[in-house]
Amino acid sequence: MFQPDMKAFYDANGYLVVKDVFQPLELTDINQRVEEIIANSTEAPEGVSISREGDTVKDKTSAAAQNTSIRAMAFLVRFDPLFRNFAKQSKLLELVRGLIGPRIKIFRDQMLLKPPGGQAKPLHQDQSYFRVQPQGDLVTAWIALDEATTDNGCMCYVPTSHKHDIFEIEPDPDRPVHHVPKTNGLSLPEPVACPVPAGSIIFHHGCTLHNSEDNNTHTWRKALILHFSTSEAKSEREQLNEEVSLEID
Ligand SMILES: O=C(O)CCC(=O)C(=O)O
């Protein structure tokens, strides 16, 4: 499945779309497990963390803060064998190895489940949170569990932005958890929207600026997000090294 021109595109642009890596049937079991957790969060294995749409909003009296739909989960690969086995599939690992090298691990895993009406994820760099060294050794595999469209909040990437270092950040006054990069004065290309069918993977470099818009539909836009690194890479934030999702090589 891996082709050398994929790495050339990734190195030049900081992201890579690979459509239809998984067939819909290959997503059935994990989609069902996610649905169960959405319906009853006590179904999540111990250790999995869950956050809700309203959690990111500073003004706790606002309507947005009252939204209790699940927005994100972390550590499913670490604590649920179903997700662990999904994440170890050779066609996925072959693509990751083609981009960052032969020895890899899943540094961190999460899901972003944009519920109907779910909020945008503002422009950011993953490395702003993870601080993995060497910087180029972190690649995110964003796996669409549903079709992602421009209406439901597909991923958008600023091509070539990975060639910049990690930007300084400022807090978003309304949603303080977000790291908003200070890119003032830089002339950057416009973000490219990347709608994809369910089962597609979008890879992005840890320094690539990316965002997703609101989900303006009545259905969920779910994604499994695997942050891979080389096996020897380490975060400057020591605690993150103690929470590695899956050692592979
Ligand atoms: O799924 C989204 O909407 C945002 C995901 C994201 O920012 C990421 O994978 O780093």
The ligand as an SDF file (V2000), in Angstrom:
LIG
                    3D

 10  9  0  0  0  0  0  0  0  0999 V2000
  -10.8140   15.5560   14.7810 O   0  0  0  0  0  0  0  0  0  0  0  0
  -10.7250   16.7860   14.8360 C   0  0  0  0  0  0  0  0  0  0  0  0
  -11.6920   17.5040   14.5770 O   0  0  0  0  0  0  0  0  0  0  0  0
   -9.4520   17.4500   15.2220 C   0  0  0  0  0  0  0  0  0  0  0  0
   -8.3720   16.4450   15.3750 C   0  0  0  0  0  0  0  0  0  0  0  0
   -7.0180   17.0130   15.5810 C   0  0  0  0  0  0  0  0  0  0  0  0
   -6.8400   18.1730   15.7830 O   0  0  0  0  0  0  0  0  0  0  0  0
   -5.8690   16.1150   15.5420 C   0  0  0  0  0  0  0  0  0  0  0  0
   -6.0070   14.9480   15.1390 O   0  0  0  0  0  0  0  0  0  0  0  0
   -4.7580   16.5500   15.9020 O   0  0  0  0  0  0  0  0  0  0  0  0
  1  2  2  0
  2  3  1  0
  2  4  1  0
  4  5  1  0
  5  6  1  0
  6  7  2  0
  6  8  1  0
  8  9  2  0
  8 10  1  0
M  END
$$$$
